[in-house]
Each structure stands twice: as C-alpha cells, then as structure tokens.
Amino acid sequence: MAERNTYRKDERLDEPFDIRHLLLASAYIKKYIRKMGLAILFSAIGGVTGLFAPKIVQVALDEAIPQKNVRFLIELVLLTVLVYVLSVIFITLRSRIMVKVSQNIIYDIRKDLFEHLQKLSFRYYDDRPHGKILIRVVNYVNSVSDMLSNGLINVILESLNLIFIVVFMMIVDVQMSLVVMCGVPVLAAFMLFIKNRQRKAWQKVSNKNSNLNAYLQENIVGARITQIFARENENAEIFSGLADDCRGAWMKAVSYNNVIWPGIDAISVCIRAAIFIFGMIVFGQGAKTVGVIIAISSYAARFWQPIMNLGNIFNNVVNNMAYLERIFETMNEKIEVDDAPDAIEMPPIKGKVEFDNVSFSYDESKEVLHKVSFTVEPGMSVALVGPTGAGKSTVVNLISRFYNVENGRVLIDGQDISKVTLHSLRSQMGIMMQDSFIFSGTIKDNILYGKLDATDEEIREASRRVCADSFISRMPDGYDTEVKERGSLLSQGQKQLISFARTLLSDPSILILDEATSSIDVQTEKDLQQGLNTMLQGRTSFIIAHRLSTIRNCDLIMYIDEGGIMEAGTHDELMKKGDAYYKLYTAQLEDIA
C-alpha cells in the first residue's frame, strides 16, 4: 500500500559516525565539569577503598589463619567491613551528584532544542511530519542524557578502576597478572567485529520509532476524519505494519547487545579457569599459595567487571548515538529566516508595502511568483483573489517574512524587511490564518496572546468588536473557560472569532486576513463586517477571501495567477474589464443562485 510505504520511509542510514555530534554534546557537559569532577573523585576513592578487600583476604588466608592468630583475623574482618562501608558511602555520594547533573543536561538540551525549533522557518515544518520532530524533543533527549552524564564519568572511572586493579594484581603476583591480561586482545577483536553492525542496527530502530510516532501523532489529530470515512481498519493495518517494523528492528539490535555481555563473560570465565590451571599446575605445585590464587581470582573477577561495564557503556553509546545524531541534526538545521548580522529595529510602521521584482518558489520544480511588483499605500485595503495554488498566501507570507524571497525585495515604508529584526517586524503585524490555532488553556489566555499586558476590559472590547463576546459569555466560566488542545470544544467558527479578537487586541499596523472568515456563517459574517471595517480603518490590510462579496469595498483587488498579477483595480473597474476577476465573480454569483 502506497500510504504505508510513505510512513515507512526512513531517514538516511549510511552516514559514518560524525565526531562533531560528540563535540557539540561536550558543550553541555562543560557546564557541570566541576560537579562531575567531584563525582569522579568520590567514585575513585570508593573504588580504590574496595580494592583493598582481596588483599586483606590474602593476608587472612596466608598469615592470620595458618598462624591461628584470632585477634589479627578479627582485625582483618573489621577492616574489611570498614572498607566496604566507606566504598558504599563514596559511591552513593557520587550517584546523588550525577542524578542532578543528568537532569540538568536533559533540561539544557531540551530547552535549546525547543528554542531552535521555534526559530526554524515554515519550510522546515512543511517538509517533516510533526511526530518525527516531537519524538526528538521528548524521547531522544531522555535517552541520551544518561550517556552524556554518567557515560563519560563511567568511562573515566572504569578505566581508572582497571588501572588500579592491575596495580593491585601486580603487587600480589606479576606472573598471574599477565595470565589475566591475556584475554584483552581477544576481547578487543570481538568488540571491533560487532561495533559497526550494532550502530547501524540502532540507527534503524531510531528511524522505525520515528516513523511510528509520526503516524500515531497524525492519526490522533485526525481521529474525527478517520471515523467519518470509516478508515479504522485500514489505519490499524498500517499501524500494525509500522509497529511490526519497530519490533523487528528492535529485536535485531538487541540481538547484538545480547552477544556482547555473554561474550565478555565467556572470556572472563576462561581466564579465571586459567588462573587455577597455571597457579596449580603450570607454575608448579606449591609455587603459588592458596591466598595468592584466591586473591588473583578475586581481582580477575574485578578486572573483567570494569571491562564488562565498559562494554555496557559502549552498548549504551552505540544505542544512543543514533538518537544523539538526530538531536544535533535538528540543532544544526539552518535557520533560513533569521535576523541579519547588521539588522536594525523596524521603526513604527506607517503601512506602505512594496514588492520589487519578487520571485519565489517552494521547491525547484515550480516558481510560484515571478518578478512580481506592486505598491500599496498606507491605510489601503487590498484583496488578493485567484485560483487555488496561484500564490495568494505566498504573497502575505513574504510580507510577514515567513520565507525569504529568492530574488527582488519586499519593502515596508521603504525599508527592506530582510534587514530588520523579525521581532520588530512581526510585533507590528496582525496575521489571521484560515487554520485558527487555539492553545490549551483558557479563552482569555488565547486572546491575551495578542497583547500579554492587556486588561480584562480591553479583552472584552476586542471580543465585542468581532462578535465573540456573546458566545464567550455563554460558556460555563466565560472568558476563564478551559479549552482543550487545538480548541476541540469549540466550533471552527468560534475558533476564528477568538483568533480575530486576539489579532485585534495586538493593534497591528499591517493586518493580514488569509481566508479568515471561511468557517463563519453568513449571518455572523455580516455582523462581523462592521467590526472588521473598524478594524481595517487606518491600517494597511491584505485580505484573502473565498467569498468575493466580502471584498467589494476594498481599495485594490489583485487577481493573481500564473506567477504574477494578472489584473488589478477596484471591484467596479475589474467588473467593467470583464476579464479574469469578472468571470470569477459572476461564476460565484451563479453558484449562489
């Protein structure tokens, strides 16, 4: 099924490991380097303290017990208990420090990632399912935090632990220590063999999880459409296929993980067996005391423990490297629409808008606008009409600088908008889209988005002027009524009226209405028209409307098609011409009739 294949499309897998991702990650570690250093110190003290235990056991077996020195043996037992208690105390202190560090790193990465996502252009979101973006902010950040905090410390600690164990072994017996270390080359060859296979397997898990999350998120949002078209069975089949892909990728990746620990354990067992063989037979009967053999055997178990831990850390790094790559791919995503290095603050806008030979395309296949030029004087109301996909919304998106123009310039009051800060530009503009987005929270909170310091009276006045106050007042808690995600408890028309109030409250110098009344009934639209006329007064406005009767009084109507402005004028002028606008308007009247 083509639809299933669309969601099964994976992101690229064949990239080699990029050390830059770890370098970027190191910036988050540096902030907590002192706390991590303290954690390393506590762990090192705890680890070294614990290493005295096998030596104490050797002394007990070779000296205290043969000599039947009970007092000495009791002292050794008490010393062993003290060693273990101190070891546990220092390791516990280290764990507490690292829990805080880990959570701080999660916070820092997630905060930076979210801030970066808010700066990315519309084009980035046009090209990606929202579920794939969401999983990076939530799941992937959680997955890599432990690797970035405890992972680095554990590598250092286990490496130090390994060195200390080797030193203690050498102190006990050099020959037996060399027997223990003979397994290291075998382990190195084993790890090199499995490394690349394991990393690619976990990259695939990352992709399959991303695909599943994207489909799940889209179907939750589109649950009503699913039920309207009775698509439950087909969607369940697609989801089952995606879930099966996740399961298969996970099982294959885990199979590599499950090979590593038993492999290290098998090498460890062989080496510990070799200790007894060499100690009792090869080096000669009686050449090594029981205490030495037991102590070396104990150190050997400890010797392989940090190696197994390093293997687990390696597993964790490989598992999470795919997630780390996805996080920093997003953070490295170029911000296409950003303030220029020498950007200035936009002065108070009077409202003159100019397009100077503007060309734009969303992709290389088709140019939406080609060398478009026009001038709109301050206070004029301009309607943009034309067939679907002609470029009407593109024009208003370029005025708001949601995209950068490819050629030409967009000027407001003679100022090239690419050379002013985005905040100073957009804060003076009011934009109403066809899809009126409502956030979770109260109705009042949603209206306040237009002006955070507005008073209750200002909120009510804005709502009254756009005919929203009457239905809001009838809600259970009025303006304090809680609305769910995307305003699920509101009708589409109610959402648009709340968005109108939000836009009016912001008191914009330039107003853009993109199909802003498409979901409002004809009677409400008539009632709203008076408020809109007041709203448009003294402001430069651009209006895209599917009901042409609502734009008859605009100062200028531009018919857009084939990448440019086919004709422009007032309603009466264009009707007299009898061309494209006339045909569109009369066709709509016939449909109504």
Buried (B, 14 or more C-beta within 10 A) or exposed (E): EEEBEEBBEBBEEEEEEBEEBBEBBEEBBEEBEEBBEBBBEBBBBBBBBBBBBBBBBBBBBBBBBEEEBEEBBEBBEEBBEEBBEBBEBBBEBBEEBBEEBBEBBBEBBBEBBEEBBEBBBBBBEEEBBEBBBBBBBEBBBBBBBBBBBBBBBBBBBBEBBBEBBBEBBEEBBEBBBEBBEEBBEBBEEBBEEBBEBBBBBBBBBBBBBBBBBBBBBBBEEBEEEBEEEEBEEBBEEBBEBBBEBBEEBBEBBBEBBEBBEEBBEEBBEEBBEBBBEBBBEEBEEEBBBBBBBBBBBBBBBBBBBBBBBBBBBBBBBBBBBBBBBBBBBBBEBEEEBBBEEEBEEBEEBBBBBBBBEBBBBBEEEEBBBBBBEBEBBBBBBBBBBBEEEBBBBBBBBBBBBBBBBEEBBBBBBEBBBBBBBBEBBBEBBBBBBBEBEBEEBBBBBBBBBBBEEBEEEBBBBBBBBBBBBEBBEEBEEBBEBEBEEBBEEBEEBBBBBBBBBBBBBBBBBBBBBBBBBBBBEEEBBEBBBEBBEEBBEEBBBBBBBEBBBBBEEBBBBBBBBEBBBBBBBBBEEBBEEEEBBBEBBEEBEEEEE
